[in-house]
Amino acid sequence: MNTPLEEALALALKLDPRERLQLIEQVASSVEQDIEPIGVNELQEAHWGQALNHLLDELEPIDLLYPQIENPIEWVKHLRSEKRQNRLGNWGDATIGTATIQSPPWHE
């Protein structure tokens, strides 16, 4: 014994392609009307700012280096200078940003 769905499908498959498309559109339209519309608030996720605030609340406090330097530009300059010094090491009289570099001992 065939279910109503199987009978409807058998009848639908006997239709020509254009009629099948019309049937699909009508069925989709009827389903759209039957389904309760989803509210806009349910579709939207939390605002990115709220998500960021939540993430920051979960993080541990950050220990800042050189909190005594209040000017952010000077603070960044100081950190960069320190990192540059660590990266380049001690090259004698070499100064960064100038052309005055001490000659190596074997060139004297």
ChimeraX attribute file (.defattr): number of C-alpha atoms within 10 A of each C-alpha:
attribute: neighborCount
match mode: 1-to-1
recipient: residues
	/A:1	5
	/A:2	7
	/A:3	8
	/A:4	9
	/A:5	9
	/A:6	11
	/A:7	11
	/A:8	11
	/A:9	11
	/A:10	11
	/A:11	10
	/A:12	16
	/A:13	11
	/A:14	10
	/A:15	12
	/A:16	9
	/A:17	11
	/A:18	9
	/A:19	13
	/A:20	14
	/A:21	13
	/A:22	11
	/A:23	14
	/A:24	13
	/A:25	12
	/A:26	12
	/A:27	11
	/A:28	12
	/A:29	11
	/A:30	11
	/A:31	11
	/A:32	11
	/A:33	9
	/A:34	9
	/A:35	8
	/A:36	8
	/A:37	8
	/A:38	8
	/A:39	8
	/A:40	7
	/A:41	8
	/A:42	8
	/A:43	8
	/A:44	8
	/A:45	8
	/A:46	11
	/A:47	8
	/A:48	9
	/A:49	9
	/A:50	10
	/A:51	12
	/A:52	12
	/A:53	10
	/A:54	11
	/A:55	10
	/A:56	11
	/A:57	10
	/A:58	9
	/A:59	8
	/A:60	7
	/A:61	8
	/A:62	6
	/A:63	7
	/A:64	7
	/A:65	9
	/A:66	10
	/A:67	9
	/A:68	8
	/A:69	12
	/A:70	9
	/A:71	9
	/A:72	9
	/A:73	9
	/A:74	11
	/A:75	16
	/A:76	12
	/A:77	11
	/A:78	14
	/A:79	13
	/A:80	12
	/A:81	13
	/A:82	11
	/A:83	12
	/A:84	12
	/A:85	13
	/A:86	10
	/A:87	9
	/A:88	10
	/A:89	9
	/A:90	10
	/A:91	11
	/A:92	10
	/A:93	10
	/A:94	14
	/A:95	12
	/A:96	12
	/A:97	6
	/A:98	7
	/A:99	8
	/A:100	10
	/A:101	12
	/A:102	11
	/A:103	11
	/A:104	9
	/A:105	6
	/A:106	5
	/A:107	5
	/A:108	5
